[in-house]
Amino acid sequence: MITAEQSEQLRTWFADRLPAGVYASVVEVVADREEITVVGTLPAGESPDAFRERTREQRMEVAREAEELYRRKVAWGVRSGAERILFTHLAVPVMTRLRQPERQVLDTLIEGGVARSRADALAWCVRLVGRNTDAWLTELRDSLAKVREVRETGPDREDTSGGAGPRPEGPGPDPA
C-alpha cells in the first residue's frame, strides 16, 4: 500500500506526462507492489473502445517510462458516467493457507455455482468483503497513514550515528 502523498505524487506524474486530450482529467491513480492503475474521464462524446484505440500508443509510451521508473506494470481505465472500465490489468496469484472451515466456505461457493475454483471463490470473497467494508477499510488505511507519519517523525528517524542514541542521565555503572 502507498501513502496518500505518494498516491498524489503518482497522479501528478501521470497527469504531467499524458498528452493533452488523452483524458479529460485523471481521476485516480491506485498502486500496490505489482501494478499502477490509472483511470481518467473520457473526453466528451467518446466511447471507451474508441478511446482505447485512439490513445493506445500514447498510453504505452507513458507506461514504458513509468514501468522503468517505478518497477511496476501500468494498467489503464476510464470512467464513463458511473461506470469504471479497466483495460488489460494484472491478476496476481496470492498464496495462502486455509484451515478446513475456511476451505469449506470456498467449496460451498463452488458447489453453489458462484465460483469455478477455490481461487475464483477466494477472489469472490475478497471482492465481497471490499464492497461491504469500504468504510472500515478506509478507516484502516487512514490509520496506517497516521502510523507512518508518526514513525517518520520519531526519534529513530533523526539518529543517523548508528548508535543507541543519547545516554540516559543519572549515575552510570560503579567504576569500582
C-alpha positions as CSV (number, residue, x, y, z in Angstrom):
1,M,0.0,0.0,0.0
2,I,1.2,3.5,-0.7
3,T,0.6,6.7,1.3
4,A,-1.8,9.4,0.2
5,E,1.2,11.7,-0.5
6,Q,2.8,9.0,-2.8
7,S,-0.6,8.5,-4.5
8,E,-0.9,12.2,-5.2
9,Q,2.7,12.3,-6.5
10,L,1.9,9.4,-8.9
11,R,-1.3,11.1,-10.0
12,T,0.6,14.3,-10.7
13,W,3.4,12.4,-12.5
14,F,0.9,10.7,-14.9
15,A,-1.1,13.9,-15.4
16,D,2.1,15.8,-16.4
17,R,3.2,13.1,-18.9
18,L,0.0,12.3,-20.6
19,P,-0.5,14.4,-23.7
20,A,-3.4,16.8,-23.7
21,G,-6.6,15.2,-24.9
22,V,-5.8,11.7,-23.8
23,Y,-8.1,12.0,-20.7
24,A,-10.5,14.9,-19.9
25,S,-8.9,14.5,-16.4
26,V,-7.0,11.9,-14.4
27,V,-9.5,10.7,-11.8
28,E,-7.5,8.2,-9.8
29,V,-4.1,6.5,-9.6
30,V,-4.0,3.4,-7.5
31,A,-0.8,1.4,-6.8
32,D,0.3,-1.7,-5.0
33,R,3.5,-3.7,-5.1
34,E,2.9,-5.0,-8.6
35,E,0.8,-2.6,-10.5
36,I,-0.2,1.1,-11.0
37,T,-3.7,1.7,-12.3
38,V,-4.5,5.0,-14.0
39,V,-8.2,5.9,-14.5
40,G,-9.4,9.1,-16.2
41,T,-12.6,10.6,-17.5
42,L,-13.4,10.1,-21.2
43,P,-13.3,13.2,-23.4
44,A,-16.9,14.4,-24.2
45,G,-18.7,12.1,-26.7
46,E,-16.0,9.4,-26.9
47,S,-16.7,5.7,-26.4
48,P,-14.4,3.6,-24.3
49,D,-13.5,1.4,-27.3
50,A,-12.7,4.4,-29.5
51,F,-10.7,6.0,-26.6
52,R,-8.7,2.8,-26.1
53,E,-7.7,2.6,-29.8
54,R,-7.0,6.3,-30.3
55,T,-4.8,6.6,-27.2
56,R,-3.0,3.2,-27.2
57,E,0.4,4.4,-28.5
58,Q,0.4,7.5,-26.2
59,R,-0.5,5.4,-23.1
60,M,2.1,2.7,-24.0
61,E,4.8,5.3,-24.2
62,V,4.0,6.7,-20.8
63,A,3.6,3.2,-19.3
64,R,7.1,2.2,-20.5
65,E,8.6,5.2,-18.8
66,A,6.6,4.6,-15.6
67,E,7.4,0.9,-15.5
68,E,11.1,1.6,-15.8
69,L,10.9,4.3,-13.1
70,Y,8.5,2.6,-10.6
71,R,9.3,-1.1,-11.4
72,R,5.6,-1.9,-11.6
73,K,3.2,-2.7,-14.5
74,V,0.8,0.1,-15.6
75,A,-2.9,-0.6,-16.2
76,W,-5.3,1.9,-17.7
77,G,-9.0,2.5,-17.4
78,V,-11.7,5.1,-17.9
79,R,-14.7,6.4,-16.0
80,S,-17.8,6.8,-18.2
81,G,-20.6,8.2,-16.1
82,A,-20.9,5.9,-13.0
83,E,-19.1,3.1,-14.8
84,R,-15.4,2.3,-14.3
85,I,-13.9,0.3,-17.1
86,L,-10.4,-1.2,-16.8
87,F,-8.4,-2.3,-19.8
88,T,-5.8,-5.1,-19.6
89,H,-4.6,-5.4,-16.0
90,L,-2.8,-7.9,-13.8
91,A,-4.3,-10.9,-12.0
92,V,-1.6,-11.7,-9.4
93,P,-1.5,-15.1,-7.7
94,V,-1.6,-14.9,-3.9
95,M,-0.6,-17.9,-1.7
96,T,-2.5,-18.6,1.5
97,R,-3.1,-21.4,4.0
98,L,-6.6,-22.2,5.0
99,R,-8.0,-24.4,7.6
100,Q,-10.9,-26.8,6.9
101,P,-13.7,-24.5,7.9
102,E,-12.4,-21.8,5.5
103,R,-11.9,-24.3,2.7
104,Q,-15.5,-25.5,3.2
105,V,-16.7,-21.9,2.6
106,L,-14.8,-21.9,-0.7
107,D,-16.1,-25.3,-1.6
108,T,-19.7,-24.2,-0.9
109,L,-19.3,-21.3,-3.3
110,I,-18.1,-23.7,-5.9
111,E,-20.9,-26.2,-5.3
112,G,-23.4,-23.3,-5.4
113,G,-22.2,-22.2,-8.8
114,V,-20.9,-18.9,-7.5
115,A,-17.2,-19.8,-8.4
116,R,-15.5,-22.2,-10.7
117,S,-12.5,-23.0,-8.4
118,R,-11.1,-22.2,-4.9
119,A,-9.1,-19.4,-6.3
120,D,-12.1,-17.9,-8.0
121,A,-14.1,-18.4,-4.8
122,L,-11.4,-16.6,-2.7
123,A,-11.3,-13.7,-5.2
124,W,-15.1,-13.5,-4.9
125,C,-14.9,-13.4,-1.1
126,V,-12.3,-10.6,-1.3
127,R,-14.4,-8.5,-3.6
128,L,-17.5,-9.1,-1.3
129,V,-15.5,-8.0,1.8
130,G,-14.1,-5.0,0.0
131,R,-17.5,-3.9,-1.2
132,N,-19.2,-4.4,2.2
133,T,-16.5,-2.9,4.3
134,D,-15.4,0.1,2.3
135,A,-15.8,2.5,5.3
136,W,-13.8,0.1,7.6
137,L,-11.0,-0.3,5.0
138,T,-10.9,3.5,4.5
139,E,-10.6,4.0,8.3
140,L,-7.8,1.3,8.4
141,R,-5.9,2.9,5.6
142,D,-6.2,6.3,7.2
143,S,-4.9,4.8,10.5
144,L,-1.9,3.2,8.7
145,A,-1.1,6.6,7.1
146,K,-1.1,8.1,10.6
147,V,1.2,5.3,11.9
148,R,3.7,6.0,9.0
149,E,3.6,9.7,9.8
150,V,4.3,9.2,13.5
151,R,7.2,6.8,12.6
152,E,8.7,9.3,10.2
153,T,8.8,12.0,12.9
154,G,10.0,9.7,15.7
155,P,13.4,9.9,17.4
156,D,14.9,6.9,15.5
157,R,14.4,8.9,12.2
158,E,16.9,11.6,13.3
159,D,19.6,9.2,14.8
160,T,22.0,8.6,11.8
161,S,25.0,7.8,14.0
162,G,24.1,4.1,14.1
163,G,24.5,4.2,17.9
164,A,21.9,3.5,20.5
165,G,21.1,7.2,20.8
166,P,21.7,9.6,23.7
167,R,22.7,8.0,27.0
168,P,20.2,8.4,29.9
169,E,21.1,10.9,32.5
170,G,22.0,9.9,36.1
171,P,24.7,7.8,37.7
172,G,26.4,5.3,35.4
173,P,27.8,1.9,36.5
174,D,30.0,1.9,39.5
175,P,33.6,2.0,38.2
176,A,35.0,0.2,41.3
